[in-house]
Amino acid sequence: MQRKQSSQQGMGLIEVLVALMVLAIGLLGMLNMQSKGLQFNQAGYYRSQALFLAEDIVERMRSNRDSINSYAVDYATDVEGNAVGTAPVDENGDEIVIPECAPATHDQPDGGVESVITCDASGYASSDMKIWKALLVDLLPAGDAEITVSEDTAGLYHVTVSIRYQITAHLEESGDQADADVDTSNYVLEVWI
């Protein structure tokens, strides 16, 4: 008796494994693209925040030209010019308390009350810088800034706002600790006021 060889139906195990491998490589590629897309999206968001902050302080400076030099600040210093983490002190070593711009009320002749802000130009600059530095720390990871102001002979001011912040590129789990790839990004805005 002779047996007839039946034709093979369906796929063999090898074909299934090859198809799964191709599918897995494709899915890994898609996941990598998704991860990169999220990283670029985050970097773009932080860059737009840096742009917003730089333009914000320039507009504050433009509205307070009388005290424009009070806006100058170095990296790693607070708004009073002290190293971050130190309190401002006078020549005797006593802590200096910088007055804030504060709302005050004045009685009007018609019996009403007028609310005004009592502050001079340098007080506005100090208040602006405190608000701006707080925004910088809140909106950017490890956000820091330097502002330089120089006057030319025509009475214009050259202002450079340099903002730096850190972006975490990716996170890998290795044992008990996580290794992060951290890049420092810089944004510089130069204007004439």
C-alpha positions in Angstrom: 0.0 0.0 0.0 1.1 3.3 -0.9 0.2 6.3 1.1 -0.6 9.5 -0.5 1.2 12.5 0.8 -1.2 15.1 2.0 -0.5 18.7 1.3 0.5 20.8 4.2 -2.2 23.0 5.6 -1.7 26.0 7.8 1.6 27.5 8.9 4.5 25.7 10.6 6.0 26.7 13.9 9.0 28.4 12.3 6.8 30.7 10.2 4.8 31.7 13.3 8.0 32.5 15.2 9.4 34.6 12.4 6.1 36.5 12.2 6.1 37.1 16.0 9.7 38.3 15.8 8.9 40.8 13.0 5.8 42.0 15.0 7.9 42.4 18.2 10.6 44.4 16.4 7.9 46.7 14.8 6.3 47.2 18.2 9.6 48.1 19.9 10.3 50.6 17.1 6.9 52.2 17.7 7.5 52.3 21.5 10.8 54.0 20.9 9.3 56.6 18.6 6.6 57.2 21.2 9.2 57.7 23.9 11.2 60.1 21.8 8.1 62.0 20.9 7.3 62.5 24.6 10.8 63.6 25.3 10.7 66.2 22.4 7.3 67.3 23.6 8.6 67.9 27.1 11.7 69.7 25.8 9.4 71.9 23.7 7.2 72.7 26.7 10.1 73.7 28.9 11.6 75.8 26.1 8.2 77.6 25.7 8.2 78.2 29.4 11.7 79.7 29.3 10.6 81.9 26.4 7.5 83.0 28.4 9.6 83.8 31.5 12.3 85.7 29.5 9.7 87.9 27.8 7.9 88.4 31.1 10.9 89.8 32.9 11.8 92.0 29.8 8.3 93.5 29.9 8.6 94.1 33.6 12.0 95.8 33.0 10.5 97.9 30.2 7.7 99.2 32.4 10.2 100.1 35.2 13.1 101.8 33.2 13.9 104.1 36.2 15.3 101.1 38.1 16.3 98.8 35.2 19.8 98.1 36.7 18.1 96.6 39.8 17.0 93.6 37.6 20.5 92.4 37.0 21.1 89.0 38.7 23.7 86.2 38.4 23.3 82.5 38.2 23.0 80.7 41.6 22.0 83.9 43.4 18.8 85.1 44.9 17.3 88.4 44.0 19.3 90.2 46.7 22.6 89.0 45.2 23.3 86.4 47.8 24.4 82.9 47.2 21.3 80.6 47.1 20.5 79.4 50.6 22.1 82.4 52.4 20.2 85.3 54.0 21.1 88.9 53.1 23.2 90.6 55.8 24.5 94.1 56.5 28.0 95.1 57.5 27.3 94.1 61.1 26.1 90.6 60.1 22.5 91.4 60.9 19.9 90.0 58.5 18.4 92.6 56.1 14.7 92.6 55.6 13.8 94.0 52.3 10.5 95.8 52.3 7.9 94.5 49.9 5.6 96.6 47.7 2.5 96.6 49.8 -1.1 97.6 49.2 -2.3 100.5 51.3 -5.7 102.1 51.6 -6.4 105.8 51.7 -9.6 107.4 52.7 -11.1 109.6 50.0 -13.0 112.9 50.7 -16.2 111.4 49.4 -16.0 108.7 52.1 -14.7 106.0 49.7 -11.5 104.0 50.1 -8.7 104.0 47.4 -6.4 101.0 47.3 -2.9 101.8 46.0 0.5 100.1 46.0 3.1 101.9 48.0 6.5 101.3 46.4 9.3 103.1 44.7 11.0 102.0 41.4 13.6 99.9 43.1 10.9 98.3 45.3 9.0 97.4 42.2 12.1 95.8 40.7 12.8 93.8 43.9 9.2 92.6 44.0 9.2 91.8 40.3 12.4 89.8 40.7 11.1 87.8 43.6 7.9 86.9 41.7 9.9 86.1 38.6 12.5 83.9 40.4 9.6 82.0 42.1 8.0 81.4 38.7 11.4 80.3 37.3 11.8 77.7 40.1 8.1 76.6 39.8 7.9 76.2 36.0 11.4 74.9 35.1 13.2 71.9 36.6 16.4 73.2 38.3 15.6 76.6 36.7 18.1 79.4 37.1 18.8 82.6 35.4 21.2 85.4 34.8 20.3 88.9 33.7 22.8 91.5 32.5 22.0 95.1 31.8 24.4 97.6 30.1 23.7 101.1 28.9 25.0 102.6 25.7 25.7 106.2 24.9 22.3 106.8 23.4 20.5 105.9 26.6 19.3 102.5 25.5 19.8 99.4 27.6 21.1 96.1 26.3 19.5 93.4 28.3 20.5 89.7 28.1 18.3 87.2 29.9 19.9 83.7 30.1 17.8 80.9 31.5 19.1 77.4 32.1 17.2 74.3 33.2 17.5 70.6 33.2 15.7 68.0 31.1 15.7 64.3 32.1 16.2 62.4 28.8 15.2 58.9 30.0 15.0 56.8 33.1 16.4 53.3 33.4 15.9 51.0 36.4 19.1 49.2 37.4 18.7 47.3 40.6 17.6 49.6 43.4 18.5 52.9 41.9 17.3 54.8 38.8 19.9 56.3 36.4 18.6 59.4 34.6 20.3 61.1 31.6 20.1 64.8 32.5 20.8 67.5 29.9 21.2 71.2 30.8 19.4 73.4 28.3 19.9 77.2 27.9 17.7 79.9 26.5 19.1 83.3 25.8 17.1 86.4 24.9 18.8 89.7 24.0 16.9 92.9 23.6 17.4 96.7 23.6 15.1 98.7 25.8 
